Amino acid sequence: MTDQTTPPLPQLPAPRHPVPPAPIHPLAALATIVLDNLFTIPEIAGPEVWIFSIPIIGGLGFAATTLVQHYLSKDSWGEAVAKGLVMGIIAGVPTSITGTAVGGILLGWAGLHEWIKLPALKTTLGQLSSSGGTGDEIVDGEFKDVE
């Protein structure tokens, strides 16, 4: 049985955000860019060095992204490993263009999500009082005499 003496409070829509959150933490995107730029030296050395540099740099990208996603973004281990695998493969591509482009896009996406915000939903006092609200804000305070 419900209490019918008080009207239900209106449910305000959640504030909108124009840019959804990035799927990868900004630190993981930055690590991908840094590791990808380590390929400039092996790229010049030739394909003989790629046999060693691809698994090392890809593995470092995998480990960095997995740990950042799990511990900083609070992803589950499954999600963190999946994201780490993708970013490790991207960092392991033997050119310094792929990881920089993908990491830069993800880093920019995360920055846009944090810096671009829509103005908050504004309601007037009349709208709140007509819908059962109590007003904008009630602040309890005490006045102290200063001598």
Order of alpha helices (4+ residues) and beta strands (2+ residues): alpha-alpha-alpha-alpha-alpha-alpha
